[in-house]
């Protein structure tokens, strides 16, 4: 399946399965990632976005009848990358740092099924203990939190570009 078709499937799935602000915020996020060259991968409700062959973030878009136990209506997880400092070309203000810190992805005691348990992370200068495999998880993010998540994806894109 072509990248364009996979991207369109993600957008269509969101339109069919989310409503209201959740739908608008999810579409805003996905369409932004597509506009900066990222491609949807995986299944339409439990997938990821990829840039130059590297995963940028993981996503889950509503409808738990397909994936029971996942957070509703949708979640964006960052990857296990370096968020310890800012990237020069992506401006992260203090308010965005507060949003990132508030969404640190603490381990849910999966006994190592998804993460290494008790991992220490630095997110923009603040230390966090017991963080899961992703540094941050944004569940049902409002528009302001989506803007922060978009900046974090820009950071990841920049990190991939310089590798």
C-alpha positions as CSV (number, residue, x, y, z in Angstrom):
1,X,0.0,0.0,0.0
2,X,1.3,3.5,-0.8
3,X,2.3,6.0,1.8
4,X,-0.4,8.3,0.6
5,X,-3.1,5.6,1.0
6,X,-1.9,4.7,4.4
7,X,-2.0,8.3,5.5
8,X,-5.5,8.6,4.1
9,X,-6.6,5.5,6.0
10,X,-5.4,7.0,9.3
11,X,-7.4,10.3,8.5
12,X,-10.5,8.3,7.5
13,X,-10.3,6.1,10.6
14,X,-10.2,9.2,12.8
15,X,-13.1,10.8,11.0
16,X,-15.2,7.6,11.4
17,X,-14.3,6.7,15.0
18,X,-13.7,10.0,16.9
19,X,-16.0,12.9,17.4
20,X,-15.9,16.5,18.6
21,X,-12.7,18.0,20.0
22,X,-11.0,14.6,20.1
23,X,-11.5,14.2,16.3
24,X,-10.4,17.7,15.5
25,X,-7.3,17.5,17.7
26,X,-6.3,14.1,16.3
27,X,-6.8,15.3,12.7
28,X,-4.7,18.4,13.5
29,X,-1.9,16.2,14.8
30,X,-2.0,13.6,12.0
31,X,-2.3,16.1,9.2
32,X,0.6,18.1,10.6
33,X,2.8,15.1,10.7
34,X,1.9,14.2,7.2
35,X,2.6,17.8,6.0
36,X,6.2,17.6,7.3
37,X,7.0,14.4,5.6
38,X,6.0,11.6,8.1
39,X,4.1,8.5,7.1
40,X,1.5,6.5,8.9
41,X,2.4,2.8,9.6
42,X,0.8,-0.1,11.4
43,X,-2.9,-0.5,11.7
44,X,-5.1,2.5,11.4
45,X,-6.1,2.5,15.1
46,X,-2.9,1.2,16.7
47,X,0.0,2.5,14.7
48,X,2.9,4.8,14.4
49,X,4.4,7.6,12.3
50,X,7.7,7.1,10.5
51,X,10.3,9.5,9.1
52,X,13.2,8.3,7.0
53,X,12.6,4.7,8.2
54,X,12.6,5.7,11.9
55,X,9.6,5.7,14.3
56,X,8.7,9.2,15.4
57,X,5.8,8.4,17.7
58,X,3.2,5.7,18.4
59,X,-0.5,6.3,18.2
60,X,-3.8,4.8,19.2
61,X,-7.0,6.2,17.8
62,X,-10.2,5.3,19.7
63,X,-12.6,2.4,19.4
64,X,-11.5,0.0,22.1
65,X,-13.7,-2.8,20.5
66,X,-10.7,-3.2,18.2
67,X,-8.0,-2.9,20.9
68,X,-9.5,-3.5,24.4
69,X,-7.6,-1.9,27.3
70,X,-6.1,1.0,25.4
71,X,-6.7,4.6,26.6
72,X,-9.7,6.3,25.0
73,X,-10.3,8.2,22.9
74,X,-6.8,8.5,21.6
75,X,-3.2,8.6,22.7
76,X,0.1,9.7,21.3
77,X,3.3,8.2,22.8
78,X,6.8,9.6,22.1
79,X,9.6,7.2,21.4
80,X,12.4,6.4,23.7
81,X,14.6,9.3,22.5
82,X,16.5,12.1,24.1
83,X,14.2,14.8,25.4
84,X,16.8,15.9,28.0
85,X,17.6,19.1,26.2
86,X,16.1,21.3,23.5
87,X,17.0,21.2,19.9
88,X,18.2,24.6,18.5
89,X,15.9,24.7,15.5
90,X,12.7,23.8,17.6
91,X,11.7,26.4,20.2
92,X,10.1,24.8,23.3
93,X,9.0,27.4,25.8
94,X,8.5,26.9,29.6
95,X,4.8,26.3,29.2
96,X,5.4,23.5,26.7
97,X,8.0,22.0,29.1
98,X,5.3,22.0,31.8
99,X,3.0,20.1,29.4
100,X,5.7,17.6,28.6
101,X,6.5,17.1,32.3
102,X,2.8,16.6,33.1
103,X,2.6,13.8,30.5
104,X,5.6,11.8,31.6
105,X,4.7,8.2,30.8
106,X,5.1,6.4,34.1
107,X,5.4,2.6,34.1
108,X,2.1,0.8,34.6
109,X,3.7,-2.3,36.1
110,X,3.6,-4.4,33.0
111,X,6.3,-6.7,34.4
112,X,8.6,-5.9,31.4
113,X,6.0,-6.7,28.7
114,X,6.2,-3.2,27.3
115,X,9.0,-1.4,29.2
116,X,12.1,-2.0,31.3
117,X,10.4,-0.9,34.5
118,X,11.9,1.7,36.7
119,X,13.7,3.6,34.0
120,X,15.1,7.1,34.9
121,X,14.6,9.8,32.3
122,X,15.5,13.5,32.0
123,X,12.8,15.5,30.2
124,X,13.9,19.1,29.5
125,X,16.1,19.2,32.6
126,X,13.7,17.5,35.1
127,X,14.5,14.0,36.3
128,X,11.7,11.4,36.3
129,X,11.8,7.9,37.8
130,X,9.9,4.8,36.8
131,X,9.2,6.0,33.2
132,X,7.9,3.6,30.6
133,X,9.4,2.8,27.2
134,X,8.1,6.1,25.9
135,X,9.1,9.3,27.6
136,X,5.7,10.9,27.3
137,X,2.1,9.8,26.7
138,X,-0.6,12.3,25.7
139,X,-4.1,10.8,26.2
140,X,-7.0,12.8,24.8
141,X,-4.8,15.9,24.4
142,X,-6.5,19.2,24.1
143,X,-5.4,21.6,21.3
144,X,-2.6,23.2,23.4
145,X,-1.2,19.8,24.3
146,X,-1.4,18.8,20.6
147,X,0.7,21.8,19.8
148,X,3.3,20.7,22.3
149,X,3.3,17.1,20.9
150,X,3.8,18.5,17.4
151,X,6.9,20.4,18.6
152,X,8.2,17.2,20.1
153,X,7.7,15.4,16.8
154,X,9.7,18.3,15.1
155,X,12.5,17.6,17.6
156,X,12.5,13.9,16.7
157,X,12.5,14.7,13.0
158,X,15.5,17.0,13.6
159,X,17.3,14.3,15.5
160,X,16.7,11.9,12.7
161,X,18.0,14.4,10.1
162,X,21.3,14.8,11.8
163,X,22.0,11.1,12.4
